[in-house]
Amino acid sequence: MKKTQTACAVLSLTAAFLGGMVVMRALQAPPATAEASQVLFNQRVTLMTAATGNGDSLFVLDNASGRMAIYTADARKFELIATQDFSKIAGN
């Protein structure tokens, strides 16, 4: 009977430990993440975020000139990937 009591005690302590770990994990704040697919617009500039193959990207469109810049971002850097003049593509 002593082996059974020891096994029950070990299992109870293990269950309490794992339960405590679950509670601690649930109380932690979620990691900060970028929300992709959001658009901000005013008369001069349109900003859009999107998940791309390079991670999260920011698209900046100058509404007056028709130029767009694409930036990628991660935890360490914010990098210009490309620019494009859409007025030339549209023939304006």
N, C-alpha and C positions, 0 to 999 in steps of 0.2 A: 504494500500500500504506500510505502514511502516513495517509491519510484513514480507512482501515479501523482502524488502530491507535488513532487518536484517538477514533473513535466507540466502540470497545471500552472504552477507558479511561474515557470519560465515562459509558457505561452501567454499568460496574463500580462507579464511584464513586457513581452514583445508586442502584444496588441496595444498596450497603453503607450509604448514608445512610438509605434507606427501611427496611432491615432493623434498623438501630439504633433508629429511631423506633418500630418495632413492638415491639422488646424493651423500650424505655423505657416504653411505654404498658402493656405486659403486667405490668410490675413495680410500677406505681402501685397504691395502695390504692383499692378501689372507694369511691364516695361513700356517705356514711352515709344510710340511708333508713329510714323507718318500716316496720315489718312490719304490714300490715293483716290484719284477720281474726284477731287474737289475743284471747283472753278470759282475764281473771284474775278469780277468784271467791273470796270468803270469806263468812262468815255475814252481814256487814253491807253489803258493797258488791260490785257486779259492774262490771268495767271491760272494755270491748270497743273495739278499733280496727277501722276499716273504711275502704276507699277509697270516697269519695262524689264527687258532682259538684263539691263545693267543695274537693276535695283529700283529705287524710287527716283523718278525724274520730275523736274519742274520745267514746264513749257511757258515761256514769256512771250506774248504777242503784243507788239506795239501797234495798236489799232490805227494810228495816224499814218505811219510809214509802211505798214505791211510787213515789217521784219519780225522774225521769230528767232528766239534763242532757246536752246535746250540744255539744261543742266542736270547732272546726276549728283546724288548726295548719298553719303553713308555716314557712319559714326565719326569718321576722321577727316573727310574732305568734301568740298563742294566744287564741282568741276564743270566748266563749259565744254559741252560735247560738240555742238554744231550751231550754226546760224544759217538762216535762209531768208531771202528777200522774196516774199510772195507777190509783190507788185510786179516783178519781172516775169514770174510764172504766169500770172493772169493777163499779162500784156498791157498793163496800165502804165 
